[in-house]
């Protein structure tokens, strides 16, 4: 999963850099605006990855809790 995220991040960053370069060449944006956008996008991407990690942990915990409660229910039916 880490390799996939790294590849996705690299592809997104490369695409944004290429688009930014084209916009600078066409004089539609200044280089400082593109650079600022790249920094903000990097921060946003980091936060999204953290949220996805938390969601994954929540799903794992939910599955573990379901298994524990099913064991409790099985023990109650035996008693």
N, C-alpha and C positions, 0 to 999 in steps of 0.2 A: 504494500500500500504506500509505503514511503517513497519508493521509486516512482510509482505512478504519479503521486502528488508532485514530486520533483520535476518530472517530465511535463506535467500539465502547467506547472508554474513557469518553467522555462519557455514553453511554447507561448503562453499568454504574454510573458514579458517580451519575448522576441517580436511577437506580432504587434504589440503596442509600440515598441521601439521603432519598428519599420513604418507603421502608420504615422507616428510622430515625425519621423524623418521626412516622410513625404509631405506632411503638412507644413513643415518648416521650409522645405524646398519651394513649395507653392506660396510661401509667405502668408499663410493663413494663420499660423501660430508662431510665437517666438519660442526660442529654445528653453527659456526659463519656465514657461507655462507647461511645456511638455515634460520637463524634468520634475516639476512640482506634481504633475499628474501621476508620473511614474512612482514617485515616493508615496503619495496617498493611496494609489492602487496597491502597492506592496503592503502597506499597513492593513488595508481592507482585506486583502487576500490572507494575511496572517490571522486576522480575527475570524474569518470564515472557516479556516482550517481548525482553529481552536473550537469553534462551535460544532463543527462536524465531529470532532473527537469527543466532545461532551455528549453529543447525541448518540454516538456509538456506545459510549460507556453506559448511558441510560438504558439503551436497548439490551445490553448484556446484563445489567442489573435486573431489569424487568424479567428476562428469561430465567435468571438464577432464582429470583423470588418466586416465580411461578413453579419452578421445580421443587423448591422447599415447601411451598404450601400444598403441592400435590402429595408430597411425602407425609405431611401432617394429616391430610385428609385420609390417606391410606391407613395410617396408624390409628386414626379415630374409628374407622370402620372395622378394624380388627378387634378393638377393645370392647 
